[in-house]
Amino acid sequence: MDILKRIQERREQEEELKWEGTFREYLDLLKEKPHLAQSAHSRVYNMVTQAGVEEEENGHKKYAFFDEDIYGLDEAMERLVEEYFHPAARRLDVRKRILLLMGPVSGGKSTLVNLLKRGLEKYSYTDDGAVFAIKGCPMHEDPLHMIPHHLRDEFREEYGIRVEGSLSPLNTMRLEQDYEGRMEDVLVERIFFSEDKRTGIGTFSPSDPKSQDIADLTGSIDFSTIAEYGSESDPRAYRFDGELNKANRGMMEFQEMLKCDEKFLWHLLSLTQEGNFKAGRFALISADELIVAHTNEAEYRSFIANKKNEALHSRMIVMPVPYNLKVTQEERIYEKMIRESDIRNVHIAPHTLKVAAMFTILTRLKESKKASVDVLKKMYLYDGESVEGFSDVDVEELKKEFSDEGMSGIDPRYVINRISSTIIKKEMTSINALDVLRSLKDGLDSHPSISKEDKERYLEFISLARKQYDDLAKKEVQKAFVYSYEESARTLMDNYLDNVEAYCNKAKLRDPLTGEELNPDERLMRSIEEQIGVSENAKKAFREEILIRISAYARKGKKFDYQSHERLREAIQKKLFADLKDIVKITTSTKTPDEQQLKKINEVVATLIDEHGYNSTSANELLKYVGSLLNR
């Protein structure tokens, strides 16, 4: 990539998109594209929905806008869009509320806000997200504010656009003095949102209440110009550079809002309810912006317990942002954090992050009141895996059982910190699931917010995650060994299918050597079916289902083979592995393998590297570990 060339292309794109004209020309533009006059809330909603909306079978909606950065929070994002952005975009009363994201640390609140800010910056470069403002206005004010209030109903009838808000004191003076009251000549320009340039996106962060000034929000008097303009009430002597000024037309992030001094919060009452705020010795200043704040649950509970905050509390829409509760999505979070860190070059063995995610998710789940559901089953069900005896309806009921599930537990940063600690302390270039589980366990003592009771529970979850890894490790080695015995697996499969066909058709088999007629080999068929839990009562239905599948393949001109039926393939692999178990034990645990054993080990290691994503170190570690498991 030629970075300078790309920068030049961006510059050229901005030049092409720039637009400047008179207010008269802007009105002509609005007749063609009335959507250009949309509100800040409408702009955010359209930005999210235009990225793509997928309606799932259960009726829930999934918004593609959040896919790359927010993992496992589809339902929370759906609630955010449907209960806040959508009605706010339709100018319902919800838009007069502060959006407060409330959730545990490292749960994705800041990521969500940053995603909205970066999204708005990009969206302002598109035709649908274009924003126009009075040229030279520090608040990039909406040009339609110039339309007199008594003409706004007629304007709405003709253009289909509702105008809200009054012209700011500065632009009122500029209109009179610079344009002699001729609003049709006022210059209008297209602007592009940028947090860095403080255009349409603002961020306010609390600091020491004694030193922080309200001017950080609403701007301040420029004392150096008072002598020139003669009065503090002259708008030219005022700096309209507070975060509320600069975030006009877009959005403002209020970081850790509830930590702010009360005088800062009260300024938001008028802004949220009436769409304006007070600054200096001026009339109320109109502002159209989405205010997004975030806080944790403890601070929120403390805030609403204070009776003095009732007025502000009623002007908030609280959106819970819980931890993700899906193992596969938690893995994606770790992968993203690793990509962004300096440990991305360290080899992480397969299943390492999955096992760490299992532990993390288990700490976030609540024990169901249903006797048939333990946390392990719940973990698998939430991740979309099938668990015998449970349906999608059961999963929905489990999710409704606790409204605050996911609001506590281990956060992703802790896991990444422990992985980093393991690598740095031992100077490792390759880590596996056991290394991470060991590090997670060691770190519990130094975690500041874990109680003694929680620690005991978490140690149980580490043991539970370890057992899941044992199963995964054995299956991985099983697959690698079976791969080396691929021909044996195919032969066993063909033998099983011949017997099933004879069984279902009530026919006999003929011995290829003696020509003798034989009954179907029940012992062979059951030894394979039992590997995947097919009971004696269910064997007939399972075999008939296999025969139907073979017939379906034949009608389509396809051959039913070893890869055609996932459950049957698993059963064949398990059966073959059970028969090979003694060989596995010997080849993985012997300290001085003979030539034949060494050849087999090398074949399996090569398979683990080529087919399963291991490197030489992690593949050999896996074999040794599985050998120790089988020898117990």
C-alpha positions in Angstrom: 0.0 0.0 0.0 1.3 3.5 -0.9 0.2 5.4 2.1 0.9 8.8 0.6 -1.2 7.9 -2.5 -4.1 6.8 -0.3 -3.9 10.1 1.6 -3.9 12.0 -1.6 -7.0 10.1 -2.8 -8.8 10.9 0.4 -8.0 14.6 -0.1 -9.2 14.5 -3.6 -12.4 12.8 -2.5 -13.1 15.5 0.1 -12.5 18.2 -2.6 -15.1 16.5 -4.9 -17.6 16.2 -2.1 -17.3 19.8 -1.0 -20.3 22.0 -1.7 -20.9 25.7 -1.1 -23.8 27.8 -2.2 -26.3 30.3 -1.0 -29.3 29.5 1.2 -31.5 29.9 -1.9 -29.4 27.2 -3.7 -29.6 25.0 -0.6 -33.4 25.2 -0.6 -33.3 24.0 -4.3 -31.1 21.1 -3.1 -33.7 20.2 -0.4 -36.5 20.0 -2.9 -34.6 17.2 -4.7 -33.2 15.6 -1.5 -35.4 16.4 1.6 -33.5 13.7 3.6 -30.5 16.2 3.9 -32.4 18.0 6.6 -32.7 15.0 8.9 -32.2 15.3 12.6 -29.1 13.9 14.4 -31.1 11.0 15.8 -32.5 10.2 12.4 -29.0 10.3 10.9 -27.7 7.7 13.4 -30.7 5.4 12.9 -30.3 5.5 9.1 -26.6 5.0 9.4 -27.2 1.8 11.4 -30.0 0.4 9.3 -28.4 1.1 5.9 -25.5 -1.1 6.9 -27.9 -4.1 6.7 -30.6 -5.7 8.8 -31.1 -9.4 9.0 -34.3 -10.9 10.4 -33.7 -14.2 12.0 -36.1 -17.2 12.3 -36.9 -16.4 15.9 -38.1 -12.9 14.8 -35.1 -11.0 16.3 -33.2 -8.5 14.1 -29.5 -8.5 13.6 -27.8 -5.3 12.6 -24.6 -5.7 10.5 -23.3 -2.2 11.6 -22.2 -3.8 14.9 -20.9 -7.1 13.6 -17.2 -6.3 13.3 -16.7 -4.7 16.8 -19.6 -5.8 19.1 -19.7 -9.6 19.7 -22.5 -11.6 21.3 -24.7 -8.7 22.1 -27.2 -8.9 19.2 -30.2 -8.7 21.5 -28.9 -5.7 23.4 -28.1 -4.0 20.0 -31.6 -4.8 18.8 -33.1 -3.2 21.9 -30.9 -0.1 21.5 -32.0 0.4 17.8 -35.7 -0.5 18.2 -36.3 1.2 21.6 -34.2 4.3 21.2 -32.7 5.1 17.8 -35.9 4.2 15.8 -38.5 6.1 17.8 -36.0 9.0 18.3 -35.5 9.2 14.5 -39.3 9.5 14.2 -39.2 12.5 16.5 -41.0 10.7 19.3 -40.4 11.9 22.9 -37.6 9.3 23.3 -35.2 11.7 21.4 -35.5 14.1 24.4 -33.7 11.6 26.6 -30.1 11.1 27.3 -29.0 7.6 26.2 -27.2 6.0 29.2 -25.3 2.8 28.5 -25.1 0.9 31.8 -23.0 -2.3 32.2 -20.0 -4.0 33.7 -16.4 -3.0 33.1 -14.9 -4.0 29.7 -18.4 -5.0 28.5 -18.3 -3.0 25.3 -19.8 0.4 26.2 -16.9 2.5 25.1 -16.5 0.3 22.0 -20.1 0.9 21.1 -19.8 4.6 21.5 -16.6 4.7 19.4 -18.3 2.6 16.8 -21.1 5.2 16.5 -18.6 8.1 16.4 -16.4 6.5 13.7 -19.6 5.5 11.8 -20.9 9.0 11.8 -17.6 10.3 10.5 -17.7 7.9 7.5 -21.5 8.4 7.0 -21.1 12.2 6.6 -19.1 11.4 3.5 -22.0 9.6 1.8 -24.9 11.1 -0.1 -27.4 9.9 2.5 -25.4 11.2 5.4 -24.5 14.6 4.0 -24.7 17.5 6.5 -25.0 21.2 5.5 -24.3 24.1 7.8 -24.1 27.9 7.8 -20.6 28.7 6.6 -18.3 30.0 9.2 -20.5 29.0 12.1 -18.5 27.5 15.1 -21.5 25.4 15.9 -22.1 24.4 12.2 -25.7 25.5 12.6 -28.6 24.2 10.6 -29.4 26.8 7.8 -33.1 26.1 8.2 -33.0 27.9 11.6 -33.1 31.1 9.6 -36.7 30.5 8.5 -39.0 32.7 10.6 -41.3 30.8 13.0 -44.5 32.1 11.5 -43.5 30.6 8.1 -42.5 27.2 9.3 -45.9 25.5 8.9 -46.1 26.7 5.2 -42.5 25.6 4.7 -43.4 22.1 6.0 -46.4 21.8 3.7 -44.2 22.7 0.7 -41.0 20.9 1.5 -42.2 18.1 3.8 -39.6 19.2 6.4 -40.2 20.2 10.0 -38.0 22.9 11.3 -37.1 23.0 15.0 -34.8 25.4 16.9 -33.9 29.1 16.7 -31.1 30.9 15.1 -28.1 31.3 17.4 -27.1 34.8 18.7 -24.0 34.8 16.6 -25.7 33.9 13.3 -28.6 36.3 14.1 -26.0 39.1 14.3 -24.2 37.9 11.2 -27.5 37.7 9.2 -28.2 41.4 10.1 -24.7 42.8 9.8 -23.0 40.8 7.1 -26.0 40.0 4.9 -28.3 42.9 5.7 -31.1 40.5 6.6 -31.1 38.8 3.2 -31.1 35.2 4.3 -31.3 34.0 0.7 -27.7 35.2 0.3 -26.3 33.5 3.4 -23.6 31.1 2.5 -24.1 27.4 3.2 -21.4 24.7 3.1 -21.2 20.9 3.4 -19.4 19.8 6.5 -17.8 16.4 7.4 -18.0 15.1 10.9 -14.6 14.6 12.7 -13.9 14.1 16.3 -10.3 15.2 15.8 -11.4 18.5 14.2 -14.3 18.9 16.7 -16.9 19.0 14.0 -20.2 17.3 14.9 -18.7 14.9 17.5 -17.7 15.9 21.0 -16.4 14.1 24.1 -16.7 15.2 27.7 -14.7 13.5 30.4 -15.1 14.4 34.1 -12.1 15.6 36.1 -11.5 17.3 39.4 -14.8 19.1 40.2 -12.8 22.0 41.8 -10.9 22.8 38.6 -13.3 21.8 35.9 -15.2 24.7 34.4 -18.7 24.6 32.9 -17.1 26.4 29.9 -15.9 23.0 28.9 -19.5 22.2 28.0 -21.0 25.6 26.9 -18.1 27.8 25.7 -16.7 30.9 27.4 -16.2 34.6 27.1 -13.1 35.7 25.1 -11.9 38.5 27.3 -9.4 39.7 24.8 -12.2 40.8 22.5 -14.4 42.7 25.0 -12.5 45.9 24.4 -13.1 45.6 20.7 -16.8 44.7 20.9 -17.6 46.6 24.1 -19.8 44.1 25.9 -19.8 40.5 27.3 -23.2 40.0 25.8 -21.9 40.6 22.2 -21.8 37.1 20.6 -18.6 38.0 18.8 -16.9 38.2 22.2 -17.9 34.6 23.0 -16.1 31.4 22.2 -18.7 28.8 21.1 -16.2 26.0 21.6 -17.7 23.9 24.4 -18.4 20.2 23.8 -22.2 20.9 23.5 -21.4 23.6 20.8 -19.0 21.5 18.8 -21.2 18.3 19.0 -24.2 20.1 17.4 -25.7 18.2 14.5 -24.0 14.9 15.5 -23.4 13.3 18.9 -21.6 13.9 22.2 -20.1 11.2 24.4 -20.4 11.9 28.1 -17.8 9.6 29.7 -18.5 8.3 33.2 -21.4 10.8 33.3 -22.5 10.0 36.8 -19.1 10.9 38.2 -19.6 14.5 37.1 -20.4 17.4 39.4 -24.2 18.2 39.6 -23.8 21.6 37.9 -22.7 19.9 34.7 -25.6 17.5 34.7 -28.3 20.2 35.2 -27.2 21.8 31.9 -28.4 18.7 30.2 -32.0 19.1 31.5 -32.9 21.9 29.1 -30.9 20.4 26.2 -32.6 17.1 26.4 -36.2 18.3 27.0 -36.2 21.5 24.9 -33.3 21.1 22.6 -31.4 24.1 23.8 -29.0 25.2 26.5 -27.9 28.4 28.3 -24.5 29.9 27.6 -23.2 33.3 28.7 -25.5 36.3 28.6 -27.5 35.1 25.6 -30.9 33.7 24.8 -31.2 29.9 24.8 -29.0 28.3 22.1 -30.6 25.5 20.1 -28.7 22.3 19.6 -29.6 19.1 17.8 -27.4 16.3 19.0 -27.5 12.7 20.4 -26.1 12.6 23.9 -24.6 9.2 24.8 -23.4 8.6 28.4 -22.0 5.4 30.0 -21.5 4.2 33.5 -21.3 1.0 35.6 -24.1 -0.5 37.6 -22.9 0.4 41.0 -22.6 4.1 40.2 -26.0 4.0 38.5 -27.7 2.4 41.5 -26.1 5.1 43.7 -27.3 7.8 41.3 -31.0 6.8 41.3 -31.0 6.4 45.1 -30.3 10.1 45.4 -33.6 11.9 45.4 -32.0 15.1 44.1 -31.4 13.3 40.8 -35.0 12.5 40.1 -35.4 15.2 37.4 -32.4 14.1 35.5 -33.2 10.4 35.9 -36.6 10.9 34.2 -34.8 12.3 31.2 -32.6 9.2 30.7 -33.2 6.1 28.7 -31.1 3.4 30.4 -29.8 0.6 28.1 -28.1 -2.3 29.8 -25.0 -3.5 28.0 -24.2 -6.9 29.6 -21.3 -9.1 29.0 -21.4 -11.5 26.1 -22.7 -14.9 27.0 -21.7 -16.9 23.9 -18.4 -18.9 23.9 -17.8 -18.5 20.2 -18.3 -14.7 20.4 -16.0 -14.5 23.4 -13.3 -16.1 21.4 -13.7 -13.4 18.8 -13.3 -10.8 21.5 -10.0 -12.3 22.5 -8.8 -12.7 18.9 -9.5 -9.1 18.3 -7.7 -8.0 21.5 -4.7 -10.2 20.5 -4.6 -8.8 17.0 -4.3 -5.3 18.5 -1.6 -6.3 20.9 2.1 -7.1 20.8 1.4 -10.8 21.5 -0.1 -11.4 18.1 3.1 -13.2 16.9 2.9 -15.8 19.7 1.5 -19.2 18.5 -1.8 -19.9 20.4 -2.7 -23.6 20.1 -6.2 -24.5 18.8 -8.9 -24.5 21.5 -6.8 -22.3 23.9 -9.1 -19.3 23.5 -12.2 -21.4 23.4 -11.4 -23.0 26.8 -10.6 -19.6 28.3 -13.9 -18.4 26.9 -15.7 -21.3 28.5 -14.4 -20.4 31.9 -15.3 -16.7 31.4 -18.8 -17.4 30.2 -19.4 -19.8 33.1 -18.6 -17.0 35.6 -21.2 -14.8 34.0 -24.1 -17.3 34.0 -26.6 -17.7 36.7 -27.8 -21.1 38.0 -31.2 -21.8 36.6 -34.0 -22.8 38.9 -34.8 -25.6 36.5 -33.3 -28.8 37.9 -32.6 -30.2 34.4 -30.3 -27.3 33.5 -26.8 -26.9 34.9 -24.5 -24.0 33.9 -22.6 -26.2 31.5 -25.7 -27.1 29.5 -26.8 -23.5 29.7 -23.4 -22.4 28.2 -23.8 -24.8 25.3 -27.4 -23.8 24.7 -26.6 -20.1 24.7 -23.9 -20.7 22.1 -26.4 -22.3 19.7 -25.4 -25.9 20.2 -27.9 -28.6 20.4 -28.4 -30.3 23.8 -30.6 -33.4 24.0 -34.0 -32.6 25.4 -33.9 -28.9 24.8 -35.4 -26.7 22.1 -35.1 -23.0 21.0 -38.2 -22.3 23.1 -36.3 -23.6 26.2 -33.4 -21.3 25.4 -35.7 -18.2 25.2 -37.3 -19.2 28.5 -33.8 -19.5 30.1 -32.9 -16.0 28.9 -36.0 -14.5 30.4 -35.3 -16.2 33.8 -32.8 -13.5 34.9 -33.0 -9.9 33.6 -29.6 -9.1 34.9 -27.7 -12.1 33.7 -24.3 -11.1 32.2 -24.0 -8.0 34.4 -21.2 -9.7 36.5 -18.4 -12.2 36.1 -14.9 -12.2 34.7 -14.2 -9.5 32.1 -12.2 -10.0 28.8 -9.3 -7.8 29.9 -8.5 -10.1 32.8 -8.2 -13.1 30.4 -5.9 -11.2 28.0 -3.8 -9.9 31.0 -3.3 -13.4 32.2 -2.4 -14.7 28.7 0.1 -11.8 28.4 1.5 -12.5 31.8 2.1 -16.1 30.9 3.9 -15.2 27.7 6.1 -12.5 29.3 7.0 -14.4 32.5 8.0 -17.6 30.7 9.2 -16.0 27.4 7.0 -18.5 25.6 6.5 -18.5 21.9 3.7 -21.0 22.0 0.9 -21.4 24.6 -1.9 -23.9 25.0 -5.1 -24.2 27.0 -3.5 -25.6 30.1 -1.0 -22.7 30.2 -3.9 -20.2 30.1 -6.1 -22.1 32.7 -3.1 -22.3 35.0 -2.6 -18.5 34.6 -6.3 -17.7 35.1 -6.2 -19.7 38.4 -3.0 -18.0 39.6 -4.4 -14.6 38.9 -7.6 -15.0 41.0 -5.7 -14.1 44.2 -4.6 -10.8 42.9 -7.9 -9.8 41.3 -9.2 -6.8 43.3 -12.9 -7.4 43.0 -13.2 -11.2 43.5 -14.7 -12.2 46.9 -13.7 -15.5 48.7 -17.1 -17.0 47.7 -16.6 -16.0 44.0 -13.1 -17.4 44.0 -14.3 -20.8 45.1 -16.9 -20.8 42.4 -14.4 -19.7 39.8 -12.0 -22.5 40.8 -14.8 -25.0 40.1 -15.4 -23.4 36.7 -11.7 -23.7 35.9 -11.9 -27.4 36.7 -15.1 -27.7 34.5 -13.3 -25.9 31.6 -10.4 -28.2 32.1 -12.7 -31.3 31.7 -14.1 -29.8 28.5 -10.6 -29.3 27.2 -9.7 -33.0 28.0 -12.6 -34.1 25.8 -11.5 -31.6 23.0 -7.9 -32.8 23.2 -8.8 -36.5 23.0 -11.1 -35.8 20.0 -8.3 -33.8 18.3 -5.8 -36.6 18.7 -8.5 -39.1 17.7 -9.1 -37.2 14.4 -5.4 -37.0 13.7 -4.8 -40.8 14.3 -7.9 -41.7 12.3 -6.7 -39.4 9.5 -3.5 -41.5 9.4 -5.8 -44.6 9.2 -8.2 -43.0 6.7 -8.3 -46.2 4.6 -9.3 -48.2 7.7 -12.0 -45.7 8.4 -13.5 -46.1 4.9 -13.3 -49.9 5.0 -15.1 -49.9 8.4 -17.7 -47.5 7.0 -18.4 -49.6 3.9 -18.7 -52.7 6.1 -21.2 -51.0 8.4 -23.3 -49.8 5.4 -23.4 -53.3 3.9 -24.7 -54.6 7.2 -27.3 -51.8 7.6 -28.6 -52.4 4.1 -29.0 -56.1 4.8 -30.7 -55.4 8.2 -33.2 -53.0 6.8 -34.0 -55.1 3.8 -34.2 -58.3 5.9 -31.6 -59.8 3.6 -28.4 -61.9 4.1 -24.8 -61.0 3.4 -22.5 -63.2 1.4 -19.0 -63.9 2.7 -16.6 -62.8 -0.2 -14.2 -65.6 0.5 -16.4 -68.7 1.2 -19.6 -67.5 -0.5 -21.5 -68.5 2.7 -24.7 -66.5 3.5 -24.5 -64.6 6.8 -26.9 -62.7 9.0 -26.1 -58.9 9.4 -23.4 -58.4 12.0 -25.4 -56.9 14.9 -22.4 -56.8 17.2 -20.4 -54.7 14.6 -23.3 -52.3 14.0 -24.0 -51.8 17.7 -20.3 -51.3 18.5 -20.3 -48.3 16.1 -23.8 -46.9 17.0 -23.0 -46.9 20.7 -20.2 -44.5 20.1 -22.7 -41.7 19.5 -25.3 -42.7 22.0 -27.8 -44.5 19.7 -29.8 -46.7 22.1 -31.1 -50.2 21.5 -34.6 -48.8 21.0 -33.4 -46.1 18.5 -31.1 -48.4 16.4 -33.8 -49.3 13.9 -34.8 -45.7 13.2 -31.1 -44.6 12.9 -30.3 -47.4 10.4 -33.4 -46.6 8.3 -32.5 -43.0 8.3 -29.0 -43.9 7.0 -30.6 -46.1 4.2 -32.9 -43.2 3.2 -29.9 -40.9 3.0 -28.1 -43.5 0.8 -31.1 -43.6 -1.5 -31.4 -39.8 -1.7 -27.7 -39.6 -2.8 -28.3 -42.4 -5.4 -31.2 -40.5 -6.9 -29.0 -37.4 -7.4 -26.2 -39.5 -8.9 -24.0 -39.0 -5.9 -22.0 -41.6 -3.9 -22.7 -41.9 -0.2 -19.3 -42.0 1.4 -17.3 -41.4 4.6 -18.0 -37.6 4.6 -21.7 -37.8 3.8 -23.2 -38.2 7.3 -21.7 -36.2 10.2 -22.9 -38.4 13.1 -22.0 -41.6 11.4 -18.5 -40.2 10.6 -18.1 -39.3 14.2 -19.2 -42.8 15.3 -16.7 -44.5 12.9 -13.9 -42.2 14.1 -14.7 -43.0 17.8 -14.9 -46.7 17.1 -11.6 -46.7 15.2 -10.0 -44.6 17.9 -11.3 -47.0 20.6 -9.7 -49.9 18.7 -6.5 -47.8 18.3 -6.4 -46.7 21.9 -3.7 -49.0 22.9 -1.5 -47.9 20.0 -2.2 -44.3 21.0 -1.2 -45.0 24.6 2.0 -46.6 23.6 3.1 -44.1 20.9 2.3 -41.0 23.0 3.7 -42.2 26.4 6.8 -44.2 25.6 10.0 -42.4 26.3 12.0 -44.4 23.8 9.7 -45.2 20.8 10.8 -47.7 18.3 11.1 -46.9 14.6 7.5 -47.8 13.8 6.1 -45.9 16.8 8.2 -42.9 15.9 6.9 -43.0 12.3 3.3 -43.0 13.6 4.0 -40.1 16.0 5.5 -38.0 13.2 2.5 -38.8 11.0 0.1 -37.6 13.7 2.1 -34.5 14.4 2.2 -33.7 10.7 -1.6 -34.1 10.6 -2.1 -31.8 13.6 0.1 -29.2 12.0 -1.3 -29.4 8.5 -4.9 -30.0 9.2 -5.7 -28.6 12.6 -3.6 -25.4 13.1 -0.9 -26.6 15.6 2.8 -25.9 15.4 5.5 -28.5 16.2 5.7 -27.5 19.9 1.9 -27.4 20.6 1.3 -30.7 18.6 3.9 -32.6 20.7 2.5 -31.1 23.9 -1.0 -32.2 22.9 0.1 -35.8 22.2 1.9 -36.1 25.5 -1.1 -34.7 27.4 -3.6 -37.0 25.7 -1.2 -39.9 26.3 -1.2 -39.1 30.1 -5.0 -38.9 30.0 -5.4 -42.3 28.4 -2.9 -43.9 30.8 -4.8 -42.7 33.9 
